[in-house]
Amino acid sequence: MYKLFIFALAGFLAQLIDGSLGMGFGASSSSILLTFGVAPAIVSATIHFSEIAITAASGTAHWKFKNVHKPTMVKLAIPGAITAFIGAAILSHIHSDFIKPFIAIFLLTMGLYILYQFLFTKEKSVSKTKTKTSRLILIPQGAVAGFLDSIGGGGWGPVNTPLMLAQKKLEPRYAIGTVSASEFFVTVSASLSFIIFLGWSQINWWLVVSLSIGGMVAAPFAAWLVKLLPMNILAVCVSGLIIFTNSNSLISVVGLNQTLAITIKIALIVIWFVLILFALYQNNKLPFLNFKNESNVNKLD
């Protein structure tokens, strides 16, 4: 019962993140579940099965509102689905103790990448129309993202969405809608692979249901949170969670002495706190830091 609650809470937090930022369900939920000692293959399988309904609903909504660029979706979805199937098959046959450090490094990188994208990059102009994107770029991009998504339990959104926006070929709503719609095919492919190579008996369906329920409950809260907090503040909170949990995993694998391990953890918390303050400052959410500027304005008046 305790694990079911943890999975439901993980699903809630992960969807709260994903619904607010448009990415991060897999990376954040994987980080939380791995912390509780769940085997990597089971983590990835559980996440992908729980995402089937979520990605179907999300993709359908984007399709209905005409946020999907169909040619780009196909170029991403087909190679992504193929490599996701292969990645899930590989993960199912690798010992968990061997793959855990690599997954922790991957998720840690995702956390840093999300932090960089939302905190340190400035918004750039993009095309306002659906323009032709290069097949030579999209096919390997989809293939790499699909493989990483199945191996790490997440990565389709964090890999594809920033790259699509950086290419400036599509308007943001088309980029996000296309990535969301194509993710359904990747999720289904990875799930089928886990069924074939892990078997039905290896998957705890109660955990899948718990994660799904937590995610569905979080959906309306995520919509409310987007209006309440700017995206860069949410991104710092999310990336900090991902970085901290996976750093702990790597520390335990390396076997650092207790003093050094505690020092690193405290340093990460302090840096996290400073970055949150910086994000608040960027959005003028810290009145005391703007006190001097306001005083100068009053004097001029």
Secondary structure, 3 states (H helix, E strand, C coil): CHHHHHHHHHHHHHHHHHHHHCCCHHHHHHHHHHHCCCCHHHHHHHHHHHHHHHHHHHHHHHHHCCCCCHHHHHHHHHHHHHHHHHHHHHHHCCCHHHHHHHHHHHHHHHHHHHHHHHHHCCCCCCCCCCCCCCHHHHHHHHHHHHHHHHHHCCCHHHHHHHHHHHHCCCCHHHHHHHHHHHHHHHHHHHHHHHHHHHCHHHCCHHHHHHHHHHHHHHHHHHHHHHHHCCHHHHHHHHHHHHHHHHHHHHHHHHCCCHHHHHHHHHHHHHHHHHHHHHHHHHCCCCHHHHHHHHHHHHHHC
